[in-house]
Amino acid sequence: MRIKVREAEQEDYSPLCQFIELVDNDFYPPLSMRGNSIAQRVRECLSGPDSYYMIAEDDTCIEHPTDKILGVIGCSKYWKSEKDAYINLMCVHPGFRRKGISEVLCKELEKKTIAEGIRKLYVCTWSTNVAAMRFYEAKGFIPYCIVKNDRGNRVDTIHYRKTTV
Ligand SMILES: CC(C)(COP(=O)(O)OP(=O)(O)OC[C@H]1O[C@@H](n2cnc3c(N)ncnc32)[C@H](O)[C@@H]1OP(=O)(O)O)[C@@H](O)C(=O)NCCC(=O)NCCS
């Protein structure tokens, strides 16, 4: 496996929707239950002037594009100010977790956002998501706000931020 990261384009719309459907239930609540449909979420991120997805794919895979996506990270720029961005999605194919794919995606996103003048990244997760909490904390994100029982009984939302430059 050789991981390549690139910015998603309009042509990635359908493979992206299929990929996010595959991981939908790994989110709490599932992404499809958060108001927007997955299709709408993908459409808005791909067409928004200040948002984009970055895709990690296996460069050695020659199968159908859908099978090539290993992971996705999404970014919405200018979230609280003109020098920050919000990570609106991070997910890795269930068969390829714990292989450093998010690490590569996050590094590439940091590089790109720094080049775009972004100085701070924000993200949030929920308190039962040990993988994501460990990940963000290992990558230097600091929890700055915890909203108790935000997602259900004893499921808190944890807001993180990281100063990148
Ligand atoms: C969270 C998620 C994106 C991590 O992606 P990944 O590619 O498996 O993560 P990486 O392999 O890059 O892990 C890097 C580090 O994060 C931490 N980590 C990742 N998964 C972990 C797990 N299951 N348990 C504990 N720590 C974990 C570890 O510190 C790991 O380093 P190590 O393997 O050297 O110990 C992935 O589990 C996922 O897609 N989960 C479902 C969707 C989701 O929860 N997204 C985040 C929502 S906020």
The ligand as a Tripos MOL2 file, in Angstrom:
@<TRIPOS>MOLECULE
LIG
   48    50     1     0     0
SMALL
NO_CHARGES

@<TRIPOS>ATOM
      1 C1        -10.4800    8.2220   14.5420 C.3       1 LIG1
      2 C2         -9.9240    7.6730   13.2210 C.3       1 LIG1
      3 C3        -10.1780    8.7060   12.1180 C.3       1 LIG1
      4 C4         -8.4090    7.4030   13.3720 C.3       1 LIG1
      5 O1         -7.8530    7.0780   12.1000 O.3       1 LIG1
      6 P1         -6.5940    6.0730   11.9210 P.3       1 LIG1
      7 O2         -6.0900    6.2170   10.5420 O.co2     1 LIG1
      8 O3         -6.9940    4.7190   12.3610 O.co2     1 LIG1
      9 O4         -5.5650    6.7020   12.9680 O.3       1 LIG1
     10 P2         -3.9690    6.5710   12.9090 P.3       1 LIG1
     11 O5         -3.6030    5.1750   12.5040 O.co2     1 LIG1
     12 O6         -3.4110    7.6880   12.1030 O.co2     1 LIG1
     13 O7         -3.6070    6.7550   14.4640 O.3       1 LIG1
     14 C5         -2.6660    7.6990   14.9420 C.3       1 LIG1
     15 C6         -2.7120    7.6850   16.4520 C.3       1 LIG1
     16 O8         -4.0270    8.0020   16.9320 O.3       1 LIG1
     17 C7         -4.3310    7.2060   18.1070 C.3       1 LIG1
     18 N1         -5.3690    6.2010   17.8100 N.ar      1 LIG1
     19 C8         -5.9440    5.9560   16.5990 C.ar      1 LIG1
     20 N2         -6.8850    4.9830   16.7150 N.ar      1 LIG1
     21 C9         -6.8820    4.6040   18.0090 C.ar      1 LIG1
     22 C10        -7.6400    3.6490   18.7480 C.ar      1 LIG1
     23 N3         -8.5530    2.8720   18.1620 N.pl3     1 LIG1
     24 N4         -7.3970    3.5400   20.0770 N.ar      1 LIG1
     25 C11        -6.4790    4.3060   20.6900 C.ar      1 LIG1
     26 N5         -5.7120    5.2330   20.0340 N.ar      1 LIG1
     27 C12        -5.9280    5.3780   18.7140 C.ar      1 LIG1
     28 C13        -3.0270    6.5150   18.4610 C.3       1 LIG1
     29 O9         -2.2750    7.4270   19.2480 O.3       1 LIG1
     30 C14        -2.3980    6.3490   17.0800 C.3       1 LIG1
     31 O10        -1.0030    6.1720   17.1190 O.3       1 LIG1
     32 P3         -0.4140    4.6720   17.3010 P.3       1 LIG1
     33 O11        -1.1500    3.7700   16.3630 O.co2     1 LIG1
     34 O12         1.0390    4.8480   16.9550 O.co2     1 LIG1
     35 O13        -0.6610    4.3260   18.7400 O.co2     1 LIG1
     36 C15       -10.6280    6.3360   12.8290 C.3       1 LIG1
     37 O14       -10.6340    5.4680   13.9440 O.3       1 LIG1
     38 C16       -12.0440    6.4960   12.3130 C.2       1 LIG1
     39 O15       -12.2760    6.6980   11.1190 O.2       1 LIG1
     40 N6        -13.0370    6.4030   13.2240 N.am      1 LIG1
     41 C17       -14.4590    6.5410   12.8440 C.3       1 LIG1
     42 C18       -14.8110    7.9720   12.4870 C.3       1 LIG1
     43 C19       -14.4080    8.9380   13.5960 C.2       1 LIG1
     44 O16       -14.5980    8.6590   14.7730 O.2       1 LIG1
     45 N7        -13.8820   10.1030   13.1740 N.am      1 LIG1
     46 C20       -13.5130   11.1470   14.0760 C.3       1 LIG1
     47 C21       -14.7260   11.8940   14.4790 C.3       1 LIG1
     48 S1        -14.3430   13.3520   15.3950 S.3       1 LIG1
@<TRIPOS>BOND
     1     1     2 1
     2     2     3 1
     3     2     4 1
     4     2    36 1
     5     4     5 1
     6     5     6 1
     7     6     7 2
     8     6     8 1
     9     6     9 1
    10     9    10 1
    11    10    11 2
    12    10    12 1
    13    10    13 1
    14    13    14 1
    15    14    15 1
    16    15    16 1
    17    15    30 1
    18    16    17 1
    19    17    18 1
    20    17    28 1
    21    18    19 ar
    22    18    27 ar
    23    19    20 ar
    24    20    21 ar
    25    21    22 ar
    26    21    27 ar
    27    22    23 1
    28    22    24 ar
    29    24    25 ar
    30    25    26 ar
    31    26    27 ar
    32    28    29 1
    33    28    30 1
    34    30    31 1
    35    31    32 1
    36    32    33 2
    37    32    34 1
    38    32    35 1
    39    36    37 1
    40    36    38 1
    41    38    39 2
    42    38    40 1
    43    40    41 1
    44    41    42 1
    45    42    43 1
    46    43    44 2
    47    43    45 1
    48    45    46 1
    49    46    47 1
    50    47    48 1
@<TRIPOS>SUBSTRUCTURE
     1 LIG1         1 GROUP 0 **** ****
